[in-house]
Amino acid sequence: MPEFLYHDDQVVVVSKPAGLLSVPGRGEDKQDCLWRRVQQHFPTARIVHRLDQATSGILVLALSADSHRHLSMQFQERGTDKRYSAVVEGLMEQDQGCVELPLRCDWERRPLQMVDHDKGKQATTEWVCTLRDPVLNTSRVTLYPITGRSHQLRVHMMAIGHPILGDRFYALPEQAEQYSRLHLHAEMLAFDHPETGERLELESPCPF
C-alpha cells in the first residue's frame, strides 16, 4: 500500500512505492495501481500527476472536481515545487548544473523518450551533487525538474553521462541489472491548497 502523508476533504498526499503503476495500464495484469489503492480509502480520489512505475515518492490526488481543476492548473503553470533524490553512475565533476535538452517520445521504442533538438519539447532540470563515492563510482544528486516531461530526469541524467542506478530503460543492461530498483525518489512536493490557498510542503524520506 502507499504511505498516506496527509489528507483532508480536498486532497490526499501519498508516497508511492517503486514498482507500482500510478494509473492502470493496458491488460488485466496492469490494473493494480496507486490510484485504485487510494480509492479503497478515498473513493472520490482523482489522479492529478504521475510518477513512473519504477520511481517512488510523493503524489497528490484530488478529492473533488474543483480541487482537481485547481491542482491540475498548478502543475500546468509550474506553480508546484518538486525535489527528487537520485544516485547516478560515475563521479559528477561539478557540484551543480542545469540540463536543458528538449525531449520527445522515441516512437519506435515507446515508452522511451529521447533528446531531439528539432522536434522535442523544452525540458529543464537543475541538479546539485551532494555526495560522491569513489569506491562504488557513484554520485548522489538532488534533482529539481523545472518542466515535467515524461522520463525527463532519467533521460537528462543519461544524456550528461550519468544514468540513474537501476534504470532498465536508459542505463546499460549490465549496469541496470546490478540493482533491484531505480534509484530515483520524489522526496518533496509543495503546492497551494486548492481551497485555502495555504502552501503545503510534504516530504517523504529517500529509501535508498
MOUR-V275853 format. One record per residue. RES is the residue in three letters. BURIAL is b if it has 9 or more other C-alpha atoms within 8 Angstrom, else e. D_FIRST is the distance of its C-alpha to the first C-alpha in Angstrom with 2 decimals. Layout:
res = <RES/RES>
burial = <BURIAL/BURIAL>
d_first = <D_FIRST/D_FIRST>
//
This chain:
res = <MET/PRO/GLU/PHE/LEU/TYR/HIS/ASP/ASP/GLN/VAL/VAL/VAL/VAL/SER/LYS/PRO/ALA/GLY/LEU/LEU/SER/VAL/PRO/GLY/ARG/GLY/GLU/ASP/LYS/GLN/ASP/CYS/LEU/TRP/ARG/ARG/VAL/GLN/GLN/HIS/PHE/PRO/THR/ALA/ARG/ILE/VAL/HIS/ARG/LEU/ASP/GLN/ALA/THR/SER/GLY/ILE/LEU/VAL/LEU/ALA/LEU/SER/ALA/ASP/SER/HIS/ARG/HIS/LEU/SER/MET/GLN/PHE/GLN/GLU/ARG/GLY/THR/ASP/LYS/ARG/TYR/SER/ALA/VAL/VAL/GLU/GLY/LEU/MET/GLU/GLN/ASP/GLN/GLY/CYS/VAL/GLU/LEU/PRO/LEU/ARG/CYS/ASP/TRP/GLU/ARG/ARG/PRO/LEU/GLN/MET/VAL/ASP/HIS/ASP/LYS/GLY/LYS/GLN/ALA/THR/THR/GLU/TRP/VAL/CYS/THR/LEU/ARG/ASP/PRO/VAL/LEU/ASN/THR/SER/ARG/VAL/THR/LEU/TYR/PRO/ILE/THR/GLY/ARG/SER/HIS/GLN/LEU/ARG/VAL/HIS/MET/MET/ALA/ILE/GLY/HIS/PRO/ILE/LEU/GLY/ASP/ARG/PHE/TYR/ALA/LEU/PRO/GLU/GLN/ALA/GLU/GLN/TYR/SER/ARG/LEU/HIS/LEU/HIS/ALA/GLU/MET/LEU/ALA/PHE/ASP/HIS/PRO/GLU/THR/GLY/GLU/ARG/LEU/GLU/LEU/GLU/SER/PRO/CYS/PRO/PHE>
burial = <e/b/e/b/b/e/b/e/e/b/b/b/b/b/b/b/b/b/b/b/b/b/b/b/e/e/e/e/e/b/b/b/b/b/b/b/b/b/b/e/e/e/e/e/b/b/b/b/b/e/b/e/b/b/b/b/b/b/b/b/b/b/b/b/e/e/b/b/e/b/b/b/e/b/b/e/e/b/e/b/b/b/b/b/b/b/b/b/b/e/b/b/e/e/e/e/e/e/e/e/b/b/b/b/b/b/e/e/e/e/e/b/b/b/b/b/e/e/e/b/e/b/b/b/b/b/b/b/b/b/e/b/b/e/e/e/b/b/b/b/b/b/b/b/b/b/b/e/e/e/b/b/b/b/b/b/b/b/e/e/e/b/b/b/b/b/b/b/e/b/b/e/e/e/b/b/b/e/b/e/b/b/b/b/b/b/b/b/b/b/b/b/b/b/e/e/e/e/e/e/e/b/e/b/e/e/e/e>
d_first = <0.00/3.79/6.47/8.96/12.36/14.80/15.68/18.96/20.59/20.77/17.75/14.13/13.13/9.74/9.25/7.98/7.74/10.99/11.56/9.35/11.87/12.19/14.15/15.38/17.96/21.09/21.09/19.25/17.27/15.75/14.53/10.78/9.66/7.96/10.76/10.42/6.88/8.37/11.49/10.42/10.84/13.34/15.34/17.59/15.19/16.96/16.27/18.81/18.33/16.38/15.49/16.49/14.10/15.22/14.89/12.24/12.55/13.29/13.46/15.15/15.11/18.17/18.53/22.13/24.54/26.49/23.60/22.53/26.13/26.50/23.46/24.33/27.82/26.73/24.96/27.98/30.46/28.75/28.38/25.10/24.93/22.47/22.44/20.95/21.40/22.47/24.54/27.25/30.01/33.38/34.88/34.96/38.60/38.16/36.23/35.02/35.56/34.74/34.07/35.47/35.26/34.96/32.36/32.26/30.61/32.14/32.84/33.98/30.79/28.13/25.46/27.15/28.87/32.21/34.65/37.44/40.07/41.70/39.03/35.88/34.34/34.62/31.81/31.92/29.90/31.06/30.22/31.08/31.34/30.33/30.87/32.76/32.64/35.93/35.11/32.02/33.48/30.40/29.87/27.07/27.19/25.90/25.74/26.56/26.37/29.15/28.51/25.33/26.34/24.14/23.68/26.04/25.08/24.93/28.30/29.98/29.28/30.47/33.48/34.71/34.49/31.32/28.45/24.99/24.21/22.33/23.01/23.66/25.19/27.57/28.28/30.80/29.35/30.61/28.93/25.52/25.39/25.85/22.28/18.96/17.32/18.65/19.58/18.76/16.50/16.75/17.42/19.22/19.59/22.45/23.53/25.81/24.42/25.50/27.25/28.61/29.09/27.84/26.53/22.97/21.82/18.28/17.49/14.76/16.48/16.97/15.38/18.49>
//
